[in-house]
Amino acid sequence: MIDAILQASKSDARLAALLDEAREYAQIYLLAKERKKGCEGTGELMTLREEFRDVIGKLVKYCREKGYPLDFCPEDPDAAARELTSKTIRR
């Protein structure tokens, strides 16, 4: 997922902005999850997870509208967050 989207974001400013937003939410979500270990059902963590899912949803929708390839599973926010934060975004 991330490699194709990263490549496409070099020439698509809207995609780059959505990707930056998704990455920021991913970092916040993963940090909160790590700090709240054992408290995965808490309201704050669930809210962050839903906010992250919403951002991923916007990214996926945009990619589909533009015909960008997606080999990505947004149903697993933990995996999506790890993937988004593992790659360096270069433009």
C-alpha positions, -999 to +999 in steps of 0.1 A: +000+000+000+024+026+012+050+023-016+025+029-044+008+057-025+041+073-016+051+073-053+018+088-063+019+115-036+050+130-052+028+144-080-005+147-062-006+174-035-040+163-022-028+128-018+003+140-001-018+160+024-040+130+031-010+108+036+006+133+060-027+135+080-030+097+081+006+093+092+001+119+120-030+101+133-011+068+131+017+081+152-007+095+178-027+063+178+003+040+182+018+062+210-015+062+229-019+025+224+016+018+238+010+041+268-024+025+276-012-011+273-038-033+289-065-006+286-074-012+250-112-008+257-109+026+272-129+055+257-099+077+248-081+049+230-113+038+212-119+075+201-084+077+187-088+045+169-120+057+153-105+090+143-076+072+127-100+049+109-119+080+096-086+094+082-077+061+066-112+060+051-106+094+035-073+083+021-087+050+007-117+068-008-094+094-025-071+067-039-101+047-053-115+079-069-082+086-086-075+050-095-043+046-074-035+010-065-043-001-030-029-034-016-039-023+019-063-035+045-079-005+063-100-029+084-069-035+106-060-001+120-030-014+140-013-029+109-022+003+089-007+025+116+025+005+117+029+005+080+023+043+078+048+051+104+074+026+092+081+044+059+097+077+054+077+101+033+099+119+008+088+143-018 
